[in-house]
């Protein structure tokens, strides 16, 4: 799940824009009317609600960003803009194992 696509915001969106998109989405998809969509919106918002969350999403999220090649290229470009590089799989595994041991 790509939270940017779920909330229908750009990768450059700020905290306020993301929050506004989330609130507009949950107005239409209340837990009574559409619980699956409500849960999807809430998970997406929690993934990117602030700068730290967005950084963690770009560094550690392993889900495919979208079906469109344009979205894949845009996400890769966004990571390179910030000077960040995704961790290789083996390094990420070792990092997560180290976190679990603490």
NORDARA-V292420 format. One record per residue. RES is the residue in one small letter. SS is DSSP state (H for helix, E for strand, - for the rest). OMEGA is omega in degrees with one decimal (NA if undefined). NEAR is the number of other ideal C-beta (glycine too) atoms within 8 Angstrom. Layout:
<<RES:SS:OMEGA:NEAR> <RES:SS:OMEGA:NEAR>>
This chain:
<<x:-:175.4:7> <x:-:-176.2:10> <x:H:178.5:12> <x:H:178.3:13> <x:H:179.2:9> <x:H:-179.3:11> <x:H:179.1:14> <x:-:176.3:7> <x:-:178.9:8> <x:-:178.2:5> <x:-:-179.5:7> <x:-:-176.4:5> <x:-:178.2:9> <x:-:-177.0:6> <x:H:-176.7:8> <x:H:179.1:6> <x:H:179.4:9> <x:H:179.1:14> <x:H:179.5:10> <x:H:178.6:8> <x:H:178.0:12> <x:H:-179.2:14> <x:H:176.3:8> <x:H:179.8:8> <x:H:-177.7:12> <x:H:172.8:11> <x:H:-178.7:7> <x:H:-176.7:7> <x:-:179.5:10> <x:-:179.6:9> <x:-:179.2:5> <x:-:-176.3:4> <x:-:-175.3:5> <x:-:-175.0:8> <x:H:-179.9:7> <x:H:179.6:6> <x:H:178.9:9> <x:H:179.5:12> <x:H:178.8:8> <x:H:178.6:10> <x:H:-179.2:14> <x:H:178.1:10> <x:H:179.0:11> <x:H:180.0:14> <x:H:179.8:13> <x:H:-179.3:7> <x:H:-172.7:10> <x:H:-172.7:12> <x:-:177.8:10> <x:-:-174.4:7> <x:H:179.4:6> <x:H:179.1:6> <x:H:179.1:11> <x:H:177.7:9> <x:H:176.9:10> <x:H:178.1:9> <x:H:-178.1:11> <x:H:-177.2:12> <x:H:-167.7:9> <x:H:-177.8:7> <x:-:-177.3:8> <x:-:178.1:3> <x:-:177.8:6> <x:-:-174.6:6> <x:-:-179.3:9> <x:-:178.4:9> <x:-:-174.7:4> <x:-:174.6:6> <x:H:177.9:5> <x:H:179.7:6> <x:H:177.3:12> <x:H:-179.8:11> <x:H:-179.6:8> <x:H:179.1:9> <x:H:178.8:12> <x:H:178.3:8> <x:H:179.6:8> <x:H:178.4:11> <x:H:-178.6:11> <x:H:178.2:9> <x:H:-177.5:6> <x:-:-179.1:8> <x:-:-178.5:4> <x:-:175.6:9> <x:-:176.3:5> <x:-:178.3:7> <x:-:171.9:9> <x:-:-173.3:6> <x:H:-178.5:6> <x:H:178.4:6> <x:H:179.1:8> <x:H:178.1:10> <x:H:179.7:8> <x:H:178.5:8> <x:H:-179.1:9> <x:H:175.9:8> <x:H:178.1:8> <x:H:177.7:8> <x:H:-178.4:7> <x:H:-178.7:6> <x:H:-177.8:5> <x:-:NA:4>>
